[in-house]
Each structure stands twice: as structure tokens, then as C-alpha cells.
């Protein structure tokens, strides 16, 4: 299956249009001002020149009213939204209540399911197709609305650093190294599915949650219901403004603004949402999905097809030719109907709202512009929510109703293109820095003791960086975990010098062998048994490091003891860390295969292309397998870092960059902590007492003197005085002016400046007054007409065409009634 997903155009916007541009409402907006003005000219016995000018202005007003659409809406719609916004926000906005694991608002009750993301960067086309099918089947299976929230928060190490003490050089260095990895714009993303019942039936809510969890987990995704909710899962009570929202108690997310998706191109990339999240800044993306009945949808599609065909034929008869937009629409309608007829898909109404955040209005607008540019690049159309900010807040807050209600009718397969569960959050508060995710440039901090089993396998060819990374993980683990025990089986040996540094932070037991015993596998097995027994006796967390692990697998006894250690270590809070050059030996025995099945974490450094086992052993994706043979090897590739594929079962898979701080690298490579004076500063300061800066100091003084002399020669301009004409001839004003003039230090008479307003400005002001006096009543007229037409249509069962015609005619009828009342009033007044 292709990674592209077909999307229909906006089917709900089908309407008969003059020349493919003006619908009946636009024609009314265009005609009402002109018709009103010319009706007045017709009944006037001797119209003045100003009356004719007013008619021209009215015609221009009508054209402006019909064609100018700020924020994607007509002027009367903006007036309506402004009035609605003003009235609805007098008493604030509704906020949901938290009841343990539930959100309540009125009679509705909601629960949240958190879904762990996957890394789309390492997914092949077939794997993406499988995820698309899984998500599509979920949307097809539910018979109730669901909302998917993807929210970003700024990344911070503040809470993570609480485990580190101040004053220790190694800990301070680790803290500084971590802080240096956090760039502006780094964020963590969490994904939730909201399940809601409107009648408060909590048993029904639990059933719906269970069905969704079962579907997601059966497809390989990790999902779980949130059992405790706090304010981080919902938004605060904000200050709603016309153009944006101001949030309290949130510096990085103080201001927000929302836009909604109004149309899509013919084809989009699967999980196009992930491309939006790559924009620098903090975003929330809300996706609403409402299942629809197939029979009702087929009937609606047939009506839309008839309308579109009629409009297209009208254009052809008038000689304008067929419209590409209408041709695409007809093709989409035919395609959609065929899917429903063959029962290949189900219809849904899909809405997508994107909210940008910033620490101030400018930062918020900057992030929003970046989102808009990305959407334009993808060919996706959008609309602003100015004057609808209250509705935007409710539509993007869990527990509240979707007040924006900006949806598009489409097949579930098309809606599934917005697969949101990407951009993993790779930060565990009590974890260890494994490296930097190269796809997101975010730190990867994982707590191995939170996994089902804390075991890991580290494999790679000689010189790939696996031993360096193993020692680096041990150093960082000793700093982070309290009361940690480290048992090292060291057959080479090469962990002797590192042991001295580890002992300052953890309890270390190393089982060392001299060169003459390296080939004695029995001795190695005995050392593993002893390390295992020691781990069983420890009450705290224990990491058992076994270097050259493939040697144990060559004998049945070694494979058996290693398998037992891996299986039983979890009960004693022990994590086994296996290091090897090749993994083919794991397949020699059944015990070796069982070991791989029970190890959740695999760290793969560079491999030789002849080794075809890594993909099978570690269940790597096709993309990850290809990149495995081209990973950087640190010093061998003349780089200051190495690369690895890090995979944790059902949690994380990505290519990471492994890089140590200066102190860490010195401990591992030089077996010492560098002195403070060995580091260099990046700042540049001129020392005038140094002999090698005498020339630079002299040059600096010459430049300074030249600049000072240049400024002294610049003549300060005199500031003329202006006195605006008096607004009154009152004698008190004149006497006050004379007194002020006597006290003034100026000897010359202060000139008066008379401002003459150009005639063009006067004409512009006159037109503006006429524009405003006509726009306000006419806007109200068309809003009232639209409301009456819809009510009458629904009351008498009119069809859509009849309602459109009534909408067009009513404004003229009401305008005529208004002019008749004016004439009656003038006649009565004259009598």
C-alpha cells in the first residue's frame, strides 16, 4: 500500500454559484445595497447629485460586502460572530470538573486513554500501511464520537535534576551536559483519546473505553486509561479575547490562538500530523471524529452530486467550460459512494483544530505563522478563529463540547491519515541519559527499572563504541539511582579503573580475570553464578554487567545460568546488561533464544553487513536494519560521537547519538577527572597589560577617539515649535495663552500652524460614514433574512434550492417594507 492517502474535497460547501464564485447569499449581499439605492432614486422626483454619488457608493459597498471576507467570513458573519462573542463571554467560559479518573461537564462524563507514540522515522511503507489499517478499523468500529488530543509541553530537566546533589564535580558536569542538550523549542508530546457519554452512564463509558483499549493493544500500540487526572490533562480557566486566549500560570503557554482545517489536497502523507509537530514552537492538535450512518450519507452524497452536476452543466451551457473544482468534486462523490456501496469503508465527520502557544502574543503569532507556512507547503487549507476564540477553547479542551463544529464528511480511511500517535516523549523522571534522538534532537532519558524487566543487550563490532557506551551508562546510573549495586563480570578485564569512580556513588563488586584464565569458560560461568547470588542478596536496585556474553552461550551450562539470571532477576529488582560482539551465538541453544525474548532493551552499534542476525533477533524495522550498517563509530570515523539503534519493546525505537561530556570522557578514556584550568573559555577579553595585545589596544583607542570626534561635530538640530489652532475663542483661553507666552524663555513669536484637510480626505471620511450607515442595517437585514428563510423552510419542508431562493428574495422584500414604512412616516409627518 502506498504511503499516500486519498482525501475528498470539502463536500459540505457544494452550492449553486454564479460563474462558480457567487452563491445566493453573496448575490444578496451584492444586490441589497445597490437595489436599495436605486429604488430610492426611482421614487425620488428630483434626485440630487449626492444621491447619484450615494448610489455609486452603495454599489461599491455591495461589491465589497460580497467579495471581501476577512478571516474567511463575510462582513455580516463577522458582525454576527462579534456580537455572539461579546454576549457569550460576559459570564466567562465553561470548564470541566475533575472527579478522580473522570471529567464532568453538565450531564456528560468523559474518560481519557493515553497512547504511547511510535517513531514514524523508522517505519517502512508496509509498516505505515499496517498502522493506517489499524487506526482506520478503530474509527470504523466505534459508534460514538471520539476526540484525539495531542499536546506539547516545554521540555525541562528541572524535576530530573532533583536527584543530583550540588557541589560534586561529576554530578555538576552531568547536569551541565544535560542542560546543553535542551535546545529552544524542545518539547515532549502526549496523546490522549477522549471517550464521552452524554447521559452520565458510567458503565457504558467503561465499556467504550475497554473496546478501544482492546483494539489498540491488539494492534501493537501501548495504551492505558488514566486513573488519576490533574490540571495537566486539561486547560486552565483562561481569559478569552477576540483574537487570542490568555492563560494563567503558564509562562511558555501564556498566549494561544487556534485555526481549523477547512480542506485537503487530493492526496496527503499518512500521519501528516507529524509534519505539523516538526514546527518550532509549542502546539496542540485536536481531532474530532463523529461516525455517521451509511444510508443517510449515501442519500446526502446523491443530492450533492445532483447539485454539483447541475452547476457544472450550467457553466458549460453558458460557454465557460467545465470547472476543475467541480470535476474533482464529482469524482470524489463517485469514489465515496462506491466505497460505501461496496462496504469497504464507513463515513465519518472529521475536524482538526491546531492551537499555537507562545510566552507572549508575538511568539504565539510567530508559531502560528510557521504552522500556516507548513500547511501551505502540504496544500492544506485552513481558517482563522478570530471572534470565535471562546468556541475554540471549548473545542480543544477535554471534557467540553465541540462548539466550533467545523467538520468535513469523508471515509474513515481518509480521516485515519491524521494518525496522531507520533513524536515520542522519551523522558523518565528517574531515568538515565542514553543519548539524543536524532529524529527529534531531544534527549532520551529512560528508567530501566520501570520496564517489565530492566535487561538490555548491547551489541556491535570492535571499535563501534559499545564498550564506551556501557561504561557511560554505568557512570550515569551510579549518579541517578540511590543505593545502587553494580556487579561486573569482567573477563578481559577493562573495568578496573572505572570501578574506583563508581565506588564513590554505588556499591561495586567486580569479578576480574587475568589473561591466562580468559579461555576458561568454567571460571566465567562460576563468576556469573556468584554475581547472580550477590544480586539475590541485595535489597536495593542491582545492575549485573556481563561482558563478552557470547562466551557463556558456547556451553550449555553457561547458556542455562544466563537464561536463569535473565528470567528470575526481575523478582530481585535486578537488571542484566549483556555486552557482545555478535548475537548469532544466541541461536545455538533454546536458552539463548529465550534470553532474547526476555530482554526488552536492545542497543545496536555498527554491524558488519555479513551479519544478517540483528534484524531477526531484535525485530528491527526495515529502515532500522538498513541504517544499522552505516552507523558512526566514533574515533574510527573521526567523529566525537557514535550512533546506535535503541529499541525498547512497545515504548521506543530510534537512532540515537551517543556523546559524553568532557569529564565523563576523561574518566572513561584517561581514567582521571580533568582539572578546572584545563578547560578553555569561549569568551574574548582584551588584556591591556598583556604584551601581545598592545597593538590591538592602541587600535581600539584610535577608533574610540575617531567616533567621539565625529559625534562632537554633529550639530544638534533645532526643534521648531508648533501651536495648534485654538478650539475656542473664549477669553479665558486667550488670557491663559498670553500668560504662558510671557513666562516663556523664547523671544520670538511662536507661529501658529493652520492645518488644511485635503478634499480627498474629506471625501474618504464621507464615504466611510455612508459605508458604515448602510453596512450596519443591511448586515442585520441579511442575517434576519437567512434566519427566517431557514425557519420557514424547515417548518414547511422546503428543499435546499427553495430555501436558497427564499434567502435571496427575502432581503428585497424586507427592504421594500422598510422603505414603505419610511414613506408612510414622512407622509404622516408632513401632514
N, C-alpha and C positions, 0 to 999 in steps of 0.2 A: 504494500500500500504506500502511496505517496505521502510525503510529509505535509503536503498542501491539503487544505480542507476547503470545500466549496461553501460559499456564503451567499444567501439570497440578498437582493437589494431590499430596501425598506418597503415592505408590501403595504403597510398601512397608509402610505402617503399617496396612494393612487387616487386621482380626482381629475375630472374633466377640466382642461385648461385651454385657454385661448392662446394659440400659437405656441402651445407647450409651456407657457410661462405663467399666465394669469388664471387663477381659478375664480369661482363665483364671488368669493369674499374679496379677492383683490379687485375684481371688476366693480364691486360695490364701493370699495374704498376709492377707486379711481373716479367713479361716476357721481357719487353723492355731492362732493363739494362743487363740481362743475355744474351738475344738474340744478343744484340749489341756486347757484349764482345766476345761471341763465334763465331759470324760472322767474327770478326777481326782475331781471332785465326785460323779460317778456311782458310781465304785468305792469311794469313802470311806464307811465305815459311819456316821460321825457328824461330818460336816464342821463346822468352826468358822465363826464369823462372819468371821474373817480370810480363810478360804478363799473365802467368797462375795465378799468385797471384792476378793480377788485375781482372781476370775473377771470381775468388772466391769472391773478394770484391764486384764485380758487382752483383753476386748472392745474397750476404748478403744485399746489397743496395736495390735490388728489393724486398726482403722479408720485409725489414724494411719499405720500401715505401708502400707496400700493407697492412701491418698489424698494423703499428704504426700510431695512429690517435690522435694526441694531440688536445684538445678542441673538440673532437668528429669529427674531419675532417682529411682527408688525407693531406700529406705534400704539394701536388700541390694545393689543395684547400686553404690551409693556405697561400701559396705564392700568390695565386690569391687575396685572401681577404686582405692580407697585401698591395699588390700593389694598389688594389682598394681603400683601406682606405687612403693610402698616397695621391693618386691623388684627391680623392673627398674632402679631408679636407684642401686643400691648401687655399680655399677661405671661410672657415667656413661652418656652417650648417644653413639651413633654419629655420626661426622662424615665428610663426603665428602673424598676426596683430589683434588687438582688436578694434572692432567698436561697442561700446555700449554693446549690448547683443549678438554679433556675433564674430566668429573667422574666419579670411580670410587668405588663403594661395594660391596664384595663382588665378585660376578660382573657386576654391572650397570655400564654405561657410558652417560654422558649428554653431550649437546651442547646449547648454548644458542643460540637465534636471537633477536637483538634486533630489535624492530619499532618504527619511529618512529611516534609518535601523530598523530592528526588532531584538528582543532578541531571538536567537535560543535556548538559555538555557532553556527557559520556554515554548517551543513548544513541543507538543506531536507528536507522529508519524503521526497521521492523519492530524494535522495542518501543519506539514512539507510537507506532501504529497500534501496538497492544495496549498501551496506556490510553490512547484515544478511544479504543473499543471499550475498555473498562469504564471510562467516565461516561461514554455515550449510553452504555447499558444501565448505569446508575440513574441517569436522567430519564431513561425510558421506563425504569421500574417504579419510580416514585409517583404517587397520585396526589401529591400535596406540594405546595410551594416550598422551596428551599432557597437560602441565601448563603453565598460563599464570601467570606471576608478574608482578605489578605492585607495584613497591616505591618508596617515597618516602624521600628523604633531605633533611635540612635544607639550605636554600639558603645559600650563603656566597660572598662576594666575595673571600675571603682569598687564594686562589690567583690570582684575576684581577688583584688589586692588585699582585702581584709585578712586573708590567711597568711600574709607575709609580714615579717617584722621589719621595723626600721633600724638602720644602723649597720646591718650586715652587708658586706660588700657584694657578695654573690647574689643575695636577695635583691639588693638595690639595683644591681646590674640587670637581673631578670625582669624586674619591674620596668626599668627604663627601656629594655628591649621590647617588651610587650607594648608599651605605650607608643614606641616608634612605629609599630606595625599598624596602629589605628590611624587611618587617613580620614580627612574630611569627607563625609558622605558615606562612610562605612555604616552599615545598619544590619539589623537582624530582622528576619521576616517570619511571621507566624500565620498559619492558615486555619480558619475555622469554618465549619458548616453549621448554620443555624437551622434548627428544626423547630417548627412552631405549631401549636394548636390554638384555635381562636376561642374555643369554648371552655378552656381550662381543664380539659380531661387529661390528667397526668398519666394515666395508664396508656392511653392512646399515644401520648408523647413518647413514653418509654418504648413502645412497640416500634414506632417510626425510627427512633434512634438506633434500636437494635438491628433493624433491617439494613440501615445504611452502613453501620459498622461491619456487619457480616459481609456485605458486598465489597467494601473497600479492602478488608483484610484478606478475603479470599482471592483478591487480585494482586496481592503482594504489597499493598500500601500499609503503613503503620498508622492506625487511627484509634483514638480513645476519647471517651466522654469526659469532659471536665467536671470533676466532682466538687470543686470549690471555685467560685468566681470572686474576683475582686475588681477594683476600679480599672485595672489594666486591660480587662477584657471589654470594657465599654468606655464610651467617651464621657468626659465631664459635662456639666451643665454650662454651655458656652454663652457668650454674648453674640447674638445674631445681628449682623449688619447687612446692609443691602447688597454689598459686593463681596463680602467675605465673612468669615466667622473668627472670633477671637476666643481662644481657650484659656482657661485659668490654670495656674500651677503647672505650666509646661513651657519651658524655655524654647526647646528646639521645635515644638509643635504649637507655638502660640497662635499662629495665624493659619487659616486653611481656606481653600477655595476648591469647588468641585465642578467638573464638567461631565457630560454624559455622551456616550457613543450614539450617533444618530444613523450611521450607515457604514457598510463594509465594502471592500472591493470584491471582485468575483472569487478570488482565492486568497486565503491567508495561511500563514505558517501555523502548524499545530503548536499550541502553547505560546501564542503571540503575546500573551500577558507577560511572559518572562522578559521579553524585549522592552516592555514598558518599565519593568523594575530595574533595568540597567541604567535608567536615567539617574543622574546625580541628584540627590535630594531624598527627602522622606515622602513616601506615598502610601495611600490606602487604595485598594481596588475592591469594589463591591460588585458582585454579580448576582442578579436576581433571576430565578427560573420558576416559571409557572406552567405546569403541564396543562395542555388543552385537549378537548375531546376531538378525536379524528373526524367524526361525522360533521360536527359543526365547522371544523376547519376546512373540510372539503367544500362545503356549501359557500363559505366565505371566499375561498380561493376562486371558485367558479364565478361569483359576482365580480370580483376584482378583475378576472380575466376578461369578462364581457365589457367592463368599463374601459380597460386598457385597449382592447381591440377596437372599440368604438372611437376612442380618441385618436388612435393611430390611423384608422381609416379616414377620419375627418381631416387629418393633416395631409394625407395622400390625395384626397379629392380636391383640396384647395391648392395643390401643387407644391406643397412644402417638402414633400418626400417623407419617408418613414423616419421616425425618431430612434436613434440608437438606444436611448434610455428606455423607451417603450419596448423596443425589441428585446433588450435584456430582461425587462420586467416580464414580458410574455414567456420568454424562455425559462425564467426562474419559476413562474407559476406552473408551467407544464412539468418541469422537473420535480417540483414539490408535490404536485398531485400524483405523479407516477410513484413516488416513494410511499405515499400514503396508500395508494391503491394496491401496491404490491406488499404492503405491511412490512416494508424494510426499515421504517423509522416512525417516530411519534412526533407530533407537533408540540412546541413549547413557545412561550413568550420569554424572550431573553433581554435583560437590561444590564448595562455595565456602566458604573459610575467610578470616576477616578478623582481622588482628592489629593491635592498637593499641600504640603505643610512648609512652614518657614518660621524662623525666630522673629521675623518682622514682616510687614506687608511686602517689602521689596524682595526679600528672599523667597517668600511664598509665590509671588508673581514670576520670579526668575525660574523656579522649579516648574511652575505651570507652563511657562513658555517652552521649556525643554520637553515637557510631555507633549505639547502641541506639535512641536517640530518632529518628534518621533512618530506621532500619529500620522502626520502628513507624509512622512517617509514611507509608512506602511500603507498609505492610501486609505486610511480610516477617517471618516468624518465625525465631527463632534459638535456639541453645542454648549454655550455658556449657561450658568445657573444664576446669573445676577438677578436680583429681585425674587429669587426662589431659594435663597440660602437656608431658610427655615425648613423647606421641603427636603433640600439636600442633606441637612443634618439628620433628619428623621430617617431618610432612606439609607443612610450609611452608618447608622447606629444599631447594633444588635438589640433585639427586643422591641423595636419600634416598627411602625408600618412604613411601607414604601410609598411616600407621598409624591415623589417625583413621577413615578409611574410612567417612565419613558422606556417602553419595551418594543421589541421587534419580533414578529412572528417568523419562526424558522424551524427546520427539523432539529431534533435533539443532537444529531451528529454534527451539525453546524455550530450549535451552542457549545458542544464539547471541545471545540477548537480553543476555547478560553481556559483550557486545563490550567488551574492556578497553582498547583502544589509544587512549586519550584523555589529556588533561592533558599537553600537550607540555612537554618540558624545553627551554627557549629560551635556554640559556646556553652560549656557546662561550668557552673559557678565554682565547683571544686575540682576542676579538671587540670590537665597538663597541656601545654602548648606543643602540639605535634608538628605544626608547620603552618604555611599560609596557602589557602585555597587559591590556585592560580586562575580559576574562572571568575572569582568574585574579589580577589585580592583581600579577603578577610581572614583573620586568624582562625585556626582550627584548634579549639581547646576542648578536649574530651576527658571525661572521667571514666576510666576503665572499670571502676568498681560499681558503676551504675548499670553495666551491661548484665545480661543473663549470666555470662561468665566473662571474667576480665582477661581472658587469654588473648595472646597475639602471636603471630608468626611473622618474622622479618626475614626476607629472602632477597638475594642479589649476588651478582658476580663479585669477585675480588676487586676492590677499588671502587665499588659503586656508591659507597657511603653508608652501608648498613651498620657497620660496627660503630662508626661515629654517631649515627642517629640513636643506636641502642644506648650508648653512654650518655648522650644528651638527654634522653628520656629518663634515665635513672637519676641524673643530677636534678632535673626539674621535679621529678616525683618526690625526691627526698625533701625538696623545699616546700612542696604543697601539702603532702599527706602527713598528718600528725601520727606519731607512734608507728612509723613505718618500719617494717623488717625487710631487708633485702638479702636473699640467699643467691649467691652467684656460683654456678658450676663453670669453672674457667680452665678448660683443657689446654689452652695454647701456651702460657697464660698471657693476658693483656689487660686485665682489670686491676692489677695490683696497685698502681699509683692512684687510680681513681678511688680506690677503697678508702684512702686516707681522707679525701674530701667528703665522701659520702658519710663517713662516720660522725661528722660534725652535726648531721641533721637526721640520721637514721641509724638503726641497728643493723650492722652488716656482718654477714658470715660468708666468706669466700672459700671455695674448695679448689685449691691450686694443684697443678700437676707440673712436674719438671719434664724436660724434653724426652727423657728415657721412658716415660710412662705414657706418652701421648698415644701410643698404639695399643695400649692395654684397655680394651673395651670393658673388661670386667671392673676395673677400677673406676671407670666413668659411670657404670651402672650403679656401683656402690655409692658414689658421690651423689647421684640423683636421689637414691633412696634416703640418704642422710639428709639432703636438703628438703625432701618431702616430709620426713619425720619432724624436722625442725619447724616447718611451716604449720604442721598439725598442732604443735605445742604452743604456737603464738596466739595471743588473744587479739592483737590488732591486725591491720592490713599487712599482707605479705606479697612481695613480688619475687618469684623464683625465675632467675635468668639462666638459661641453658644454652651455652654457646656450642657451635658445631653439633647441633641436634641431630643431623642426619647420621652421625656415627652410631647413635643409640638404635636407629632403625635397622641397622645391618644385622642385628641379632634379635632373635625372638624375645629374649628376656628383656633387652633394652626397650624394644617397642612396647612390651607389655607394661613395664613400670612407668613409662612415659604416658601411655594411654590411661593408666590408673590415676596418675597425678592430675591429668587434664580433667578427667571425669569427676574426681572427688574433691578437687581443690576448692570448688565453689563453696562447699559447706563450711570451710575454714577461712573464708574471705581471702583466698589466695589467688593471685593472677600469675599464670605461667607465661613467660616470654621466651619463645623459641627463636634461635638465630641459625640460619643455614645458608649454604650457597646454592643448593638445588633442592627441589621438592620431589624429584622423581622417586627418591627413596621412600616417601610416604606411601607409595603404591605397592611396595614389596609385600606388605602384610595387611591383614584386615585391621589390626590395631592402628597401623599408620593411617589408614583411611578414616577410621573412627576419630582419630586426633583432629584431622582437618575439619570434620563435620562439627566438632565441638569447640572450634576456635572461631570466634566471631570477627576478630580483627586481623586483617592481612595488610602488611606493609611491603610492597614490592618495589625494589630498586631495579636498576637496569639489568636486563637479562640478555643472554645470547639468543639470536634468532633460531638456533637449532633446538632450543629448549621449548617444546610445544606443550609442556605440562601446566604452566601457570594459569592459562585460561580455564582449563578443566578443573584444576584444583581449587581455584579461588572464585569460580563462576563469574569471570570478568565479562563485561560487555565487549562488543566487537571493537568499539572505539578505544576502550582502555587497553585491550590486548595489542592493538596496533601501536599505541604510544609507548607501550612497555619497553620496546626495543630501542627507543630513541630518547630515553631519559638522560638528563645531565648527570655526570659522575663526579662533580666537584673538581678536585685538583687535576684529575685526568683530562677533563675538558677545559681546564684553565678558567673555571668559574669559582666564585666564592660560595656556592651553594650546590646542593644536589637535589634531584627530583625523585619522587616516588608516587606510586598509585596507592592511595589509602582507601581501604574498603572496610566498613563496619556493617555487619548484617542488618538489613532493614532500617538503617539510620543514615549512612553517609557513604558516598563513593566519589572521589575526585582526585585529580592530580594536585599534589602539594609540593611546595618548595621548602626544603629543609635548610635552615640557616641559623647559626649560633651567634650569640653576642661575642664581643671581644674577650670578656672574662671567661665565658664558657669554652670558647675555642682554645684559649690559653691553657685552661685546666686540662682539657682532653688531649691537646697536641703537645704542649710544653710541660705539663704537669706542675704548673705554678699559676698563681694569681698575679697578673701584671701590676706594676707599680702605677700610682696615680700620675707621676710625672712622665710616664712613657706615652701617655695619650697626647694627641695634638689637638690644638684648638682651631676651629674654623673661622674665628673672628680675626680681623685685621686691625691692629692698632699701631699707630706711628709712635715710635720712641725717639724723642728728640735728643736724648742723651746718648743714643747709640751711634757709633761712628758710621755704620753702614746706612743710616737714614738722614745724614746731614744734607745731602743733595735734595732728597725729597722734601725735607723741612723748609729749605730755602725756597724751593719752587712753590710750596704751599703758601708761604708768607707773601711772595710776589703776587700770586693770584688774588689773595685776600686784599692786598693793598690796591690792586687794579680795580676790583669790584667796588671797594669803598669810595675810590676817587670818582668812578663812573656815577655812582648814586648821588654824590655831592654836587655834581654838575647838572643834575636834572632839576629844572625849575618847577617849583610847585605851582600847579595851575590855580588861578583864582576862581572862586566859586561864585557865579552870578546869583543874585537874589531875585526871587520871584514873589510877587504878591498877587494872589488870585482875586479877581473882582469881588467886591463886597456883595453879599447876597441880600443886603438890606440897606436902605438909605437912612436908617434910624440914626438919630443924632448921637445916641449913646455909643453906637458902634464907631462913629466918626471921632468922637472925643477920645475913646479908648485908643484908637489908632494913632491920634495925634500925640497922646501922652507917651505911647510906646516909641514913637519916632523921636521925640525929644530925648528920651533916655538912651537911644541907640548911639553907638560909637561911630556909626557910619556918617560921613559928612555929606555924601552925595544923596540925592533924592532916589528913593527906591522906585524903580519903574514898575508900572502896572502892565500885566500881560493879559490881553484880551484874546480869548480862545474862540475862534470861529469854527463851528461844527460844519464839516463839508456836507453838501447836499446829498451825496451818495450815502453817508452815514444816516442822515435823516430818513432817506428812502428805505434803507435797510431796517431801521427801527420801526418804520411804519408797516413794512411787510411782515416783520416779526409779530407786531401787535395783531395784524389781520390773521396771520397764521395761527397764533395762539387762540384768538377769539373763535376761529372756525374749528380748530382741531379738537378742543375740549368737548363742545356739544356733539360734534359729528362722531367722535370716538365713542362717546356714550350711546349715541344712536345706533351704531353698528353692533356694539356689544349687546344692547337690548334686543335688536332685531335677530341676532344669532340665537339668543336665548329663547325668544318667542317662537322662532321657526322650529327649533328642536323640540320644544314642549308640545307645540301643535302637531308636529309630525308624529311624535310618539303617541299622542292622545288619539289621533285618527288613523294611525297605522300607515302613514305615508312611507313611500320608498325613499332611498337615498337621493335619487335625482329630483324628486318632488321637494324634498327638504332643501336641497341646494337652490332650486329655483325660488322657493319661498324666501330663503335667506337673501337672495339677490333683490327680490321685489319689495320686501317689507321696508327697507330703509327709505325708498322713494315714497311709499305710502305714508310712513310716519312723518317724513319731511313735508309732504303736501299738507298733512293735517296740521303740522306746526305753522306753516305759512298761512293757512286759512285762519287759524286762531289769532295770528298777528294782525291779519287784515280786519278781522272782527273787532279786535281790541282797538285798533286805530279808528274804525268807523264809530264805535261807541264813544271813544274819547273825543272825536271831532264833533259829535252831536251834542 
